[in-house]
Amino acid sequence: MEEEQAYLDQVLAFIHTEIEAQDKLLAAKKTRLIASRREMWENTTPVAYDFAQLTEINQYLSELGTQTADYGATLKQIRKYQKIIGAPYFGRFDFREDGSDIRDRIYIGLSNVMNRKTGMIFVYDWRAPIAGIFYQYELGKVSYNAPTGIITGDISLKRQYKIQDSRLKYFFDCSVLINDEILQEVLSHNASPRMRNIVETIQKEQDLIIRDTANELLIVQGVAGSGKTSIALHRIAFLLYLSINNNVNTNDFLILSPNAVFSKYISSVLPELGEENVRQITFDDIVAEHLDARLKTETRSAQLESLIILQDLESAATKSRQIQFKGSRTFILILERLMRHYERHLIPFEDVYFDGKIIETRQRLKHLFLNNRATIPMATRLRRIKGLILDQVHPLQKTRLKKIERIVAASDGHELEVKSFSRLLSIKTARSFMGRLRKFTEVDYVQLYKMLFNEPGLFCKLAKGLELPADIEQLVAGTKAALARGHVPYEDCSPLLYLKLRIEGGDLFSDVRQVVIDEAQDYYPVQYEVFKLLFKNSRYTILGDINQTIEKEVDLSFYDLIAAIIDKKEAVRLVLNKSYRSSYEINAFSQTILGQEQENISFKRHEAKPAIVFKRSQDLVDRAIARDIDRYFKQGFESVAVICKTQAEARTVHARLATATKAKLVTGNDGELEKGVLVISSYMAKGLEFDVVLIPSVDSENYTSALDRKLLYLACTRALHHMTLYYTGQISPFLPDSST
């Protein structure tokens, strides 16, 4: 203990010295920066078209840019030290490289702590190549992949620390991987309104995912609470660390989140790890950015809400089948046939004349279009044809104008305005010509999609030989009616996006090198085709759980389908089957709801069993919920979620609880989550976690269908420590009849 305390004191003393030195350096840099800005404004007076003056200003701006970046780097270093001074490291191992007699003590922390004058490394960043030993090996022979190649050796000691507020609380040695004692201590904490980093407790199977650099496509199937999202964020931090000298930055990464609430929830992890946040978008954002602004598109939340509240089970099943069909590879094939049909038969090519001369024949234009494909988007090929025609027309326009001037001059009534009137006639002729040209050199993807459903017999013609839903005529008629109203159901947004990107191309995300797709099971094949078109230069980390799908049934083969669509040479699929979120009792309870076997190993953190409470009226249920909320807060818990089946039910429950509790209703437009009492829908809670989960109305009327079963499972898997379910009538068939 004395030895470890002495080392901690040494590290803390160094950090304090560095902060003090960097503070002085920062003050000096700030003074110089202010002086340089003052000098620029005093010595330069921008004058329009004075290029010498502009050159001088640019020189000043370049120097200011360098000084500002230098100031920012120093400030970032100070903040890094301030962030880690409370706990500069959490682990250590003693390593002897093969062929050496020296046994090095390697301390692992959130960031590097290094004396640049002496070269001594007090603490290694958890992302450093050598740090992988801490997460992946027991005592004995080890190896790691260093920049110079594979380094082998052995470790004789592994030690874990609890350092808080710069004080060493305790430490212990472990011969195996990250010790359960640390995990127990971390997992017993209260939930946070934002996701925390997990650098102290990364498990071997998680570390392998985080440090994978060989694969262009990494697919992870992980049970609820296995840390999928957190692993993906740590993976981004690792890749940024690895590429620090390769001009890779946070703009090269993108996270596709299920909703805006979840995006806010995970937004603190990367800053905690010392990195700036990366871009986060939802599929709704992609729809809003890419589809025609005139379209009234439905959101994912609205789609789920309308699907869940359908009272008629057959209507819900029909709606679900239609959603799945429009997201299927079969429908993608129909869209491909639609584009091919349009290219070959519907583009109204015509002979092009100008000033009585033929510029291009219809046959030649069609030949140029169909024989110049080479993966070039249709709209680009048509623009090239338009450019080819205009290149030939432009030289003829002057000759045409002179002819018009001669005709006008020889006519009565315009003797005093020959040139102006001639130009007017020429403009009218040009407009008419361009109107005819646009008819076959521009394509409207929205009108093309509408044509698929509006033109009698076209859908069936294009779908010949394909397996279609039994209610396909109802699907076609319903889509036709919705599009006629200007309303685009959510399930039509992806096909429209696919058509637009295939026809027009898209480079909005061409700079993205690594994309993380969370809740992978909720997307459909057509959406993965869209991702492939959008993120064409990217590597992929795809995370999902087939047991957390909502309106569809999928199995592990779904990941094979994803791999086939994304189509990367180097791909791997990994499984995380250990759950760390919920207590052992809550996790076991949640598994019974699924009604099927799944490989889900629960971390054995024991707490109270979930309670199922029966009350004779809704009023008594509301009172029980209010009392339980008060009781749990008195026990020290900080976040209680009342999880309802739908958003409509959440609004109703929130209104009933408003007088008894300070509950906040979570909607899709919320900012950050807060501590306290939240009322939230089941599908909006996906990916989140709470100290306590309370689920009202778990009776057979509210939870009875296969879709309801999945929503109830989602709700239950959000709880860390305690869970209570309430009902008034007959209990849901998915729950054990053991009420209290």
C-alpha positions in Angstrom: 0.0 0.0 0.0 2.8 2.4 0.8 4.5 1.6 -2.5 1.3 2.2 -4.4 0.5 5.4 -2.5 4.0 6.7 -3.2 3.5 6.1 -7.0 0.1 7.8 -7.0 1.7 10.8 -5.2 4.4 10.9 -7.8 1.9 10.9 -10.7 -0.3 13.5 -9.1 2.6 15.7 -8.3 3.7 15.5 -12.0 0.2 16.3 -13.2 -0.1 19.3 -10.9 3.2 20.6 -12.1 2.2 20.1 -15.7 -1.1 21.9 -15.2 0.7 24.9 -13.6 3.3 25.0 -16.4 0.6 24.7 -19.1 -1.5 27.4 -17.4 1.4 29.8 -17.6 2.1 28.8 -21.2 -1.6 29.3 -22.1 -1.6 32.8 -20.6 1.5 33.7 -22.6 -0.1 32.3 -25.8 -3.3 34.2 -25.2 -1.3 37.5 -24.8 0.5 36.9 -28.0 -2.7 36.0 -29.8 -4.5 39.1 -28.7 -1.4 41.2 -29.7 -1.3 39.6 -33.1 -5.0 40.3 -33.7 -4.6 44.0 -32.6 -1.6 44.3 -34.9 -3.6 43.0 -37.9 -6.5 45.4 -37.3 -4.2 48.4 -36.8 -1.9 47.7 -39.7 -4.4 46.7 -42.4 -7.3 48.5 -43.9 -9.0 46.3 -46.5 -9.6 48.1 -49.8 -11.6 46.5 -52.6 -9.5 45.2 -55.4 -6.2 46.0 -53.5 -4.6 42.6 -54.0 -1.4 43.6 -52.2 -3.4 44.5 -49.1 -5.4 41.3 -49.4 -2.2 39.3 -49.5 -1.0 41.0 -46.4 -4.3 40.3 -44.6 -4.1 36.6 -45.6 -0.6 36.4 -44.2 -1.9 37.8 -40.9 -4.9 35.4 -41.0 -2.6 32.4 -41.6 -0.4 33.3 -38.6 -3.5 33.9 -36.5 -4.8 30.5 -37.5 -1.6 28.8 -36.4 -1.5 30.7 -33.1 -5.2 29.9 -32.4 -4.6 26.2 -33.1 -1.6 26.2 -30.8 -3.6 27.9 -28.1 -6.4 25.3 -28.5 -4.0 22.4 -28.2 -2.6 23.8 -24.9 -6.1 24.3 -23.6 -7.0 20.8 -24.6 -4.0 19.4 -22.8 -4.9 21.3 -19.6 -8.4 20.0 -19.7 -7.2 16.5 -20.2 -5.1 16.7 -17.1 -7.9 18.2 -15.1 -10.2 15.4 -16.3 -7.9 12.6 -15.1 -6.4 14.1 -11.9 -9.2 12.6 -9.8 -8.3 9.1 -11.0 -5.2 9.1 -13.2 -5.2 5.3 -13.7 -7.3 2.2 -12.8 -5.1 -0.8 -13.7 -1.5 -2.1 -13.8 0.3 -5.1 -15.1 4.0 -6.1 -14.8 5.4 -7.0 -18.2 8.7 -8.5 -19.3 9.4 -8.6 -23.0 11.0 -11.8 -24.3 14.8 -11.4 -24.5 14.8 -8.7 -21.8 15.7 -8.8 -18.1 13.7 -5.7 -17.3 10.2 -6.0 -15.9 8.1 -2.9 -16.6 5.2 -1.7 -14.6 2.5 -0.6 -17.0 -0.2 1.6 -15.5 -3.4 2.0 -17.6 -5.6 5.1 -17.5 -8.0 7.2 -19.5 -5.1 9.2 -21.1 -1.3 9.1 -21.5 0.7 10.8 -18.7 4.2 11.3 -19.9 7.2 13.4 -19.0 8.4 14.6 -22.4 11.7 15.8 -21.0 12.8 12.4 -19.6 10.6 10.1 -21.8 9.1 8.4 -18.7 5.5 7.2 -19.2 3.7 7.3 -15.9 0.4 6.1 -17.4 -0.5 4.5 -20.7 -3.7 5.5 -22.6 -6.2 2.5 -22.4 -6.1 2.6 -26.3 -2.4 2.1 -26.6 -1.4 -1.2 -28.2 0.3 -2.5 -25.1 -2.8 -1.7 -23.0 -4.7 -4.5 -24.8 -2.8 -7.0 -22.6 -4.7 -5.7 -19.5 -8.0 -6.5 -21.1 -7.2 -9.7 -23.0 -4.8 -11.8 -20.9 -4.5 -13.7 -17.6 -1.1 -14.1 -16.0 1.6 -15.9 -18.1 2.6 -15.6 -21.7 1.1 -12.7 -23.7 1.6 -10.8 -27.0 0.4 -7.6 -28.5 0.5 -6.0 -31.9 2.9 -3.0 -31.7 3.6 -0.6 -34.6 6.9 -2.5 -35.0 5.3 -5.9 -35.1 4.2 -8.6 -32.7 5.8 -8.3 -29.2 5.7 -11.3 -26.9 6.5 -11.6 -23.2 4.9 -12.5 -19.9 3.0 -10.8 -17.2 3.5 -11.7 -13.6 1.1 -9.3 -11.9 -2.3 -7.7 -12.7 -3.7 -5.1 -10.3 -6.9 -3.0 -10.2 -7.4 0.2 -8.4 -10.2 2.3 -7.0 -9.0 5.9 -7.0 -11.5 8.6 -6.3 -10.9 12.4 -5.8 -7.1 11.7 -6.1 -7.2 9.3 -3.2 -6.3 5.6 -3.3 -9.4 3.8 -1.8 -8.2 0.3 -2.4 -6.5 -2.1 -4.9 -6.4 -5.8 -5.4 -4.5 -8.3 -7.5 -6.3 -10.5 -10.0 -4.9 -13.5 -11.9 -7.7 -13.5 -14.5 -9.5 -10.9 -16.5 -11.3 -7.7 -15.2 -12.4 -8.8 -11.8 -16.0 -9.2 -10.8 -15.4 -7.0 -7.7 -14.8 -3.9 -9.8 -17.8 -4.8 -12.1 -20.0 -5.3 -9.0 -19.0 -1.9 -7.7 -19.5 -0.1 -11.0 -22.8 -1.8 -11.9 -24.2 -1.1 -8.5 -24.1 2.7 -9.2 -27.3 4.6 -10.0 -28.1 5.2 -13.7 -27.0 8.4 -15.2 -29.0 10.7 -17.6 -26.1 10.1 -20.0 -24.2 7.0 -20.9 -20.9 6.5 -19.0 -17.6 5.2 -20.4 -16.6 1.7 -19.4 -12.8 1.8 -19.7 -12.3 0.3 -16.2 -14.5 -2.7 -16.9 -14.0 -3.6 -20.6 -14.2 -7.4 -21.0 -12.1 -9.5 -23.3 -14.8 -10.1 -25.9 -15.6 -6.4 -25.8 -12.0 -5.4 -26.2 -11.6 -7.6 -29.3 -14.4 -5.6 -30.9 -13.1 -2.3 -29.9 -9.6 -3.0 -31.3 -10.6 -4.7 -34.5 -8.9 -3.0 -37.5 -8.8 -5.8 -40.0 -12.5 -5.9 -41.0 -14.4 -3.5 -43.2 -17.7 -4.8 -41.9 -18.0 -5.7 -38.2 -21.4 -7.1 -37.2 -22.2 -7.5 -33.5 -25.2 -9.4 -32.2 -25.5 -8.6 -28.5 -28.2 -9.3 -25.9 -29.9 -6.5 -24.1 -27.4 -4.9 -21.6 -24.3 -6.4 -23.2 -22.8 -2.9 -23.8 -23.1 -2.9 -27.6 -23.5 0.9 -28.0 -20.8 1.7 -25.4 -18.4 -0.7 -27.2 -19.1 1.1 -30.5 -18.3 4.5 -29.0 -15.1 3.2 -27.4 -14.2 1.7 -30.7 -14.5 5.1 -32.3 -12.3 6.6 -29.6 -9.8 3.8 -30.3 -9.8 4.3 -34.0 -9.3 8.1 -33.5 -6.3 7.4 -31.2 -4.9 4.9 -33.7 -5.2 7.4 -36.6 -3.9 10.5 -34.8 -1.1 10.9 -37.4 -3.2 10.0 -40.5 -5.4 13.1 -40.8 -8.4 11.2 -39.5 -10.7 13.2 -37.3 -14.2 13.1 -35.8 -15.8 14.3 -39.1 -14.8 11.0 -40.7 -17.1 9.1 -38.3 -20.9 9.0 -38.2 -23.3 7.3 -35.8 -26.8 6.3 -37.0 -29.0 6.4 -33.9 -32.6 5.1 -33.5 -33.9 8.5 -32.3 -32.9 11.9 -31.0 -33.4 11.0 -27.4 -30.9 8.2 -27.7 -28.4 10.5 -29.5 -28.4 12.9 -26.5 -28.1 9.9 -24.1 -24.8 8.7 -25.7 -23.4 12.2 -26.4 -21.1 12.4 -23.3 -19.1 9.2 -23.8 -16.6 10.4 -26.4 -15.9 13.7 -24.5 -15.3 11.6 -21.4 -12.8 9.6 -23.4 -11.0 12.8 -24.5 -12.4 13.0 -28.0 -14.8 15.4 -29.6 -18.3 14.2 -30.4 -18.9 12.7 -33.9 -21.8 13.4 -36.1 -25.0 11.7 -35.1 -28.1 11.4 -37.3 -31.3 9.4 -37.4 -32.9 7.8 -40.4 -35.6 10.5 -40.1 -32.8 13.1 -40.5 -31.6 11.3 -43.7 -35.2 11.4 -45.0 -35.5 15.1 -44.2 -32.2 16.0 -45.9 -32.6 14.0 -49.1 -36.3 13.7 -50.0 -38.2 16.5 -51.7 -39.2 19.1 -49.1 -42.7 19.2 -50.6 -43.4 15.7 -49.4 -45.2 15.2 -46.1 -43.2 12.3 -44.8 -44.1 10.2 -41.7 -41.5 9.6 -39.0 -40.5 6.3 -37.5 -42.1 7.1 -34.2 -45.4 8.0 -35.9 -45.3 4.7 -37.9 -44.7 2.6 -34.7 -47.4 4.5 -32.8 -50.0 4.0 -35.6 -49.1 0.3 -35.9 -49.2 -0.4 -32.1 -52.6 1.3 -31.5 -54.4 -0.6 -34.2 -57.1 -2.4 -32.2 -57.9 -5.0 -34.9 -55.1 -7.6 -34.9 -55.7 -8.5 -38.5 -55.3 -4.8 -39.5 -52.1 -4.6 -37.5 -50.8 -7.8 -39.2 -51.7 -6.5 -42.6 -49.9 -3.2 -41.9 -46.9 -5.0 -40.6 -46.8 -7.2 -43.8 -46.9 -4.2 -46.0 -44.1 -2.5 -44.1 -42.0 -5.6 -44.4 -42.7 -6.0 -48.1 -41.7 -2.4 -48.9 -38.5 -3.0 -47.1 -37.7 -6.3 -48.7 -35.2 -7.3 -51.4 -38.2 -8.3 -53.5 -39.4 -4.7 -53.6 -35.9 -3.5 -54.4 -35.9 -5.8 -57.4 -39.2 -4.2 -58.5 -37.7 -0.8 -58.2 -34.7 -1.9 -60.3 -37.1 -3.2 -62.9 -39.0 0.1 -62.8 -35.9 2.1 -63.5 -34.9 -0.3 -66.3 -38.4 -0.1 -67.8 -38.3 3.7 -67.6 -34.9 3.8 -69.3 -35.8 1.5 -72.1 -39.4 2.5 -72.8 -40.6 5.7 -71.1 -38.0 8.3 -71.7 -39.5 10.4 -74.5 -36.4 10.9 -76.7 -37.2 12.9 -79.8 -35.3 14.3 -82.8 -33.7 17.5 -81.8 -34.0 20.4 -84.3 -32.7 24.0 -84.1 -33.1 26.6 -86.7 -34.4 24.1 -89.2 -31.4 21.8 -88.7 -31.3 18.4 -87.1 -28.9 18.3 -84.1 -29.4 14.7 -82.9 -31.8 11.9 -83.9 -34.0 10.2 -81.4 -32.3 6.8 -82.1 -28.8 8.2 -81.6 -29.8 9.8 -78.3 -31.3 6.6 -77.0 -28.2 4.7 -78.1 -25.9 7.1 -76.3 -28.0 6.9 -73.2 -28.3 3.1 -73.0 -24.7 2.4 -74.0 -23.0 4.8 -71.6 -24.0 3.2 -68.3 -20.8 2.1 -66.5 -22.6 2.5 -63.1 -23.3 6.2 -63.9 -26.6 7.4 -62.4 -29.4 7.9 -64.8 -29.8 11.6 -64.1 -26.0 12.2 -64.8 -26.2 10.4 -68.1 -29.2 12.5 -69.1 -27.4 15.7 -68.1 -24.5 14.7 -70.3 -26.8 14.2 -73.2 -28.3 17.7 -72.5 -24.8 19.1 -72.4 -23.9 17.4 -75.7 -27.0 19.0 -77.4 -26.4 22.4 -75.9 -22.8 22.4 -77.0 -24.0 22.0 -80.6 -26.8 24.6 -80.2 -24.8 27.4 -78.7 -22.8 28.2 -81.9 -26.1 28.2 -83.9 -27.8 30.7 -81.6 -25.9 33.7 -83.0 -26.7 32.8 -86.6 -30.3 32.3 -85.6 -30.4 35.7 -83.9 -29.1 37.4 -87.0 -31.8 35.8 -89.1 -34.5 37.0 -86.7 -33.1 40.5 -86.9 -33.3 40.5 -90.7 -36.9 39.3 -90.5 -37.9 41.9 -87.9 -36.2 44.7 -89.8 -38.1 43.7 -93.0 -41.4 43.7 -91.0 -43.6 46.6 -90.2 -44.1 48.0 -86.6 -40.7 47.3 -85.0 -38.3 49.5 -87.0 -37.1 51.3 -83.9 -36.6 48.2 -81.7 -35.1 45.6 -84.1 -32.4 44.3 -81.7 -34.4 44.3 -78.5 -37.5 42.7 -80.2 -35.3 40.1 -81.9 -33.7 39.2 -78.6 -37.1 38.8 -77.1 -38.2 36.4 -79.9 -34.9 34.5 -79.5 -35.4 34.1 -75.8 -38.9 32.8 -76.4 -37.6 30.3 -78.9 -34.8 29.2 -76.5 -37.4 28.7 -73.7 -39.5 26.6 -76.0 -36.5 24.6 -77.0 -35.3 24.1 -73.4 -38.8 23.0 -72.5 -38.8 20.2 -75.1 -35.2 19.3 -74.1 -36.1 18.9 -70.4 -38.9 16.4 -71.2 -36.3 13.7 -71.9 -33.2 14.9 -70.1 -34.7 15.3 -66.6 -36.3 12.6 -64.5 -38.4 13.0 -61.3 -38.0 10.2 -58.9 -41.2 11.0 -57.0 -43.3 10.9 -60.2 -41.6 7.7 -61.2 -42.5 6.1 -57.8 -46.1 7.3 -58.1 -46.2 5.8 -61.6 -45.5 2.4 -60.2 -48.8 2.5 -58.3 -50.9 4.8 -60.6 -50.4 3.2 -64.0 -52.8 0.2 -64.3 -51.1 -3.1 -64.5 -47.5 -1.7 -64.3 -46.9 -3.1 -60.7 -48.0 -6.6 -61.7 -46.0 -6.5 -64.9 -42.8 -5.5 -63.1 -43.4 -8.0 -60.3 -43.9 -11.0 -62.7 -42.2 -14.1 -61.3 -41.8 -12.7 -57.8 -43.4 -13.8 -54.6 -45.9 -11.1 -53.5 -48.1 -10.7 -50.4 -51.6 -12.0 -50.7 -53.0 -8.5 -50.2 -50.9 -6.9 -52.9 -53.8 -5.2 -54.5 -54.8 -3.6 -51.2 -51.1 -2.5 -50.8 -51.0 -0.9 -54.2 -54.4 0.9 -53.8 -53.5 2.2 -50.3 -50.1 3.5 -51.5 -51.7 5.2 -54.5 -54.3 7.0 -52.2 -51.6 8.1 -49.7 -49.3 9.5 -52.4 -52.3 11.3 -54.0 -52.8 13.1 -50.7 -49.2 14.2 -50.7 -48.6 11.9 -47.6 -45.6 9.6 -47.6 -45.9 6.7 -45.1 -42.6 5.9 -43.4 -42.3 2.6 -45.2 -42.3 4.5 -48.5 -39.5 6.8 -47.5 -36.8 4.3 -47.9 -37.9 3.1 -51.4 -38.1 6.8 -52.5 -34.6 7.4 -51.1 -33.3 4.3 -52.9 -34.8 5.6 -56.2 -33.4 9.1 -55.7 -29.9 7.9 -54.9 -29.9 5.3 -57.8 -31.2 7.9 -60.3 -29.3 11.0 -59.1 -26.4 9.7 -57.0 -25.5 11.3 -53.7 -22.2 12.5 -52.2 -23.4 14.1 -48.9 -21.6 11.5 -46.8 -18.7 10.7 -49.2 -16.2 11.8 -46.5 -17.4 9.3 -43.9 -14.8 6.6 -43.3 -16.5 4.7 -40.5 -20.2 4.5 -39.8 -21.8 2.9 -36.7 -25.4 1.6 -37.2 -27.1 1.0 -33.9 -30.3 -1.1 -33.4 -29.5 -2.8 -36.7 -32.4 -5.2 -36.4 -34.9 -2.4 -36.8 -33.8 -1.6 -40.4 -34.9 -3.3 -43.5 -33.0 -4.5 -46.6 -34.0 -1.5 -48.6 -32.5 0.8 -45.9 -29.2 -1.1 -46.0 -29.2 -0.6 -49.7 -29.6 3.1 -49.0 -26.8 3.0 -46.5 -24.6 1.3 -49.1 -25.3 4.2 -51.6 -24.9 6.9 -49.0 -21.7 5.6 -47.2 -20.0 4.2 -50.3 -16.5 4.9 -49.0 -17.0 3.7 -45.4 -16.3 0.9 -43.1 -19.2 -0.4 -41.0 -19.7 -1.3 -37.4 -23.3 -2.7 -37.1 -24.8 -3.5 -33.8 -28.1 -5.3 -33.1 -30.2 -7.7 -31.1 -32.7 -9.9 -32.9 -34.7 -10.2 -29.7 -35.4 -6.5 -29.6 -37.1 -6.2 -33.0 -40.5 -4.7 -32.9 -42.9 -5.2 -35.8 -41.1 -8.1 -37.6 -39.7 -11.5 -36.9 -36.0 -12.0 -37.6 -33.3 -14.6 -36.8 -29.6 -14.7 -37.0 -29.8 -15.1 -40.8 -30.7 -11.4 -41.0 -27.1 -10.6 -40.4 -26.1 -12.7 -43.4 -28.5 -10.6 -45.5 -26.9 -7.4 -44.2 -23.4 -8.7 -45.0 -24.6 -9.7 -48.6 -26.0 -6.2 -49.2 -23.0 -4.2 -47.7 -20.7 -6.6 -49.5 -17.3 -6.0 -48.0 -14.3 -8.2 -48.6 -13.2 -8.4 -45.0 -16.2 -9.0 -42.7 -16.8 -10.7 -39.4 -19.8 -11.4 -37.1 -19.4 -11.5 -33.4 -21.7 -12.4 -30.5 -22.1 -10.8 -27.0 -24.3 -13.0 -24.9 -23.5 -11.7 -21.4 -25.8 -9.0 -20.0 -24.5 -6.5 -17.5 -27.3 -4.0 -17.2 -30.1 -5.6 -15.1 -29.8 -7.5 -11.9 -29.8 -11.3 -12.2 -33.4 -11.4 -11.0 -34.7 -8.7 -13.5 -32.8 -10.3 -16.4 -34.2 -13.8 -15.6 -37.7 -12.3 -15.4 -37.3 -10.5 -18.8 -36.2 -13.8 -20.5 -39.5 -15.5 -19.5 -41.5 -12.8 -21.4 -39.9 -13.8 -24.7 -41.3 -17.3 -24.4 -38.3 -18.7 -26.2 -34.8 -19.9 -25.5 -32.0 -17.4 -26.0 -28.3 -17.6 -25.0 -28.3 -14.8 -22.4 -25.8 -15.1 -19.6 -26.6 -12.7 -16.7 -23.9 -11.1 -14.7 -24.7 -12.2 -11.1 -25.6 -9.0 -9.4 -28.4 -9.9 -7.1 -31.3 -7.6 -6.0 -35.0 -7.9 -5.3 -37.2 -9.8 -7.7 -39.6 -7.8 -9.9 -43.0 -7.2 -8.3 -46.3 -7.7 -10.1 -49.0 -5.6 -8.4 -52.8 -6.1 -8.8 -55.2 -3.2 -8.0 -58.9 -3.1 -8.4 -59.0 0.2 -10.2 -56.8 2.6 -12.2 -57.0 5.2 -9.5 -55.5 2.7 -7.0 -52.8 1.9 -9.5 -51.9 5.6 -9.9 -51.7 5.9 -6.1 -49.5 2.8 -5.9 -47.1 4.2 -8.6 -46.9 7.5 -6.8 -46.1 5.8 -3.5 -43.5 3.5 -5.1 -41.8 6.5 -6.8 -41.5 8.2 -3.4 -40.2 5.0 -1.8 -37.5 4.4 -4.4 -36.2 8.0 -4.2 -36.0 7.7 -0.4 -33.9 4.6 -0.9 -31.4 6.7 -2.9 -32.3 5.9 -6.5 -32.1 8.8 -8.9 -33.9 7.8 -12.0 -37.4 6.2 -12.2 -39.0 5.5 -15.6 -42.7 4.9 -16.0 -42.6 3.0 -19.3 -45.9 2.8 -21.2 -46.7 0.8 -24.3 -47.4 3.8 -26.6 -46.8 7.5 -26.6 -50.6 8.1 -26.4 -50.7 6.0 -23.2 -47.6 7.9 -21.9 -49.4 11.2 -22.3 -52.4 9.9 -20.4 -50.4 8.4 -17.6 -48.3 11.5 -17.3 -51.5 13.6 -16.9 -52.8 11.3 -14.2 -49.5 11.4 -12.2 -48.8 15.1 -12.6 -50.6 16.1 -9.4 -48.8 13.4 -7.3 -45.2 13.5 -8.8 -42.9 15.8 -10.7 -42.8 13.5 -13.7 -41.5 14.6 -17.1 -43.1 13.3 -20.3 -40.4 12.2 -22.8 -41.2 12.9 -26.5 -39.3 12.5 -29.7 -38.2 16.2 -29.6 -36.7 16.1 -26.1 -33.2 17.5 -25.4 -31.2 15.8 -22.7 -32.7 13.2 -20.3 -32.8 14.2 -16.7 -32.7 12.6 -13.3 -36.0 12.1 -11.6 -39.3 10.6 -12.9 -39.7 10.1 -16.6 -42.8 8.9 -18.4 -41.8 7.4 -21.7 -43.1 5.0 -24.4 -41.6 1.5 -24.8 -40.1 2.1 -28.2 -38.6 5.5 -27.2 -36.9 3.9 -24.2 -34.9 1.5 -26.5 -31.2 1.6 -25.6 -31.8 3.6 -22.4 -31.5 2.4 -18.8 -32.9 3.5 -15.4 -32.5 2.6 -11.8 -36.1 1.7 -11.5 -38.7 0.8 -14.1 -42.5 0.9 -13.4 -44.8 -0.5 -16.0 -48.5 0.2 -15.8 -51.4 -1.6 -17.5 -49.8 -5.0 -17.9 -53.2 -6.6 -18.3 -54.3 -8.9 -21.1 -56.1 -6.1 -23.0 -53.0 -4.0 -23.3 -50.4 -6.7 -23.8 -51.7 -9.6 -25.8 -50.2 -9.7 -29.4 -46.8 -10.8 -30.6 -46.0 -7.1 -31.0 -47.1 -6.4 -27.5 -44.8 -9.2 -26.2 -41.8 -7.5 -27.8 -42.7 -4.1 -26.4 -43.1 -5.5 -22.9 -39.7 -7.2 -23.2 -38.1 -3.9 -24.3 -39.6 -2.1 -21.3 -38.4 -4.8 -18.8 -34.8 -4.8 -20.1 -34.4 -1.1 -19.3 -34.2 -1.6 -15.5 -31.0 -1.8 -13.5 -32.0 -2.4 -9.9 -35.8 -2.6 -9.4 -38.9 -3.2 -11.4 -42.7 -3.2 -10.6 -45.5 -4.0 -13.0 -49.2 -3.1 -12.3 -52.5 -4.3 -13.7 -56.2 -4.1 -12.9 -58.0 -6.8 -14.9 -56.7 -10.1 -16.2 -52.9 -10.2 -16.2 -51.1 -10.4 -19.6 -50.5 -14.0 -20.8 -46.8 -13.1 -21.1 -46.4 -12.7 -17.3 -46.5 -15.1 -14.5 -49.7 -14.8 -12.4 -47.9 -14.1 -9.1 -49.2 -10.7 -8.1 -48.7 -9.0 -4.8 
